């Protein structure tokens, strides 16, 4: 049997909570073989991103060339791309059919809300990659940056999601777990502007690091397994909710906050 495959184009988080490690472990949980192109190396603590060393765009391109000479992935997820050149290269490969339309997680801020991508990168996302994306999955802070206004309610997020969908993506999902309330609500808008709200009970825990990366990776893995975009997003929501519940009581090395779990049974 040949397993489904998925490609992550993302940065390396040495703590394993987010980035490429979270991507491939999530793929594995879904029974999907993961391959990855690394866009940046980072120095991190659980509550901060201390340094980002971006990989030269030409070297990212060489990684992708080598991967695609061996494997044509069934689905693709992008995380931190780091430069406008890498954004443009990924968009070009989607346009010429070398890559399937990706799940775009527009990683723009760290866990404390500090922005670490330039206006040039944001512009490249809007102009080149969002119009070619199958699903775009900003969190609340990223969606606020992308639409240029604060988002304080589900109605605000619906309006922002429609604005982002108008750029051409097949679907926009704003993961809005940062909103207060007894439920964690994700706001989904299709290319036609039709809304869907996906809710789950909120689990009170500080161990939520990497939940956005995990959500995008789970969506990608579900797509690689043949699910529709909306069903893939629903499955990703279920997986992340279960991951948060499993790691809720973790205390890795005595830290005050930590990652969501990727130690889940495979979805086969």
Secondary structure, DSSP 4 states (H G I P E B T S, - for coil): -PPPEEEEEEEE-TTSSSHHHHHHHHHHHTT-EEEEEEEEEEEEETTEEEEEEEPPHHHHHHHHHHHHHH---SEEEE----SHHHHHHHHHHHHTTSSPPPEE----B-TTS-B-S-HHHHHHIIIIIGGG-SEE--BHHHHHHHHTS---SHHHHHHHHHHHHTTT-SEEEEE-TTS-SSEEEEEEEETT--EEEEEEEPP--S--BTHHHHHHHHHHHHHHTT--HHHHHHHHHHHHHHHHHHHTT--GGG-SS-BPP--PPP--
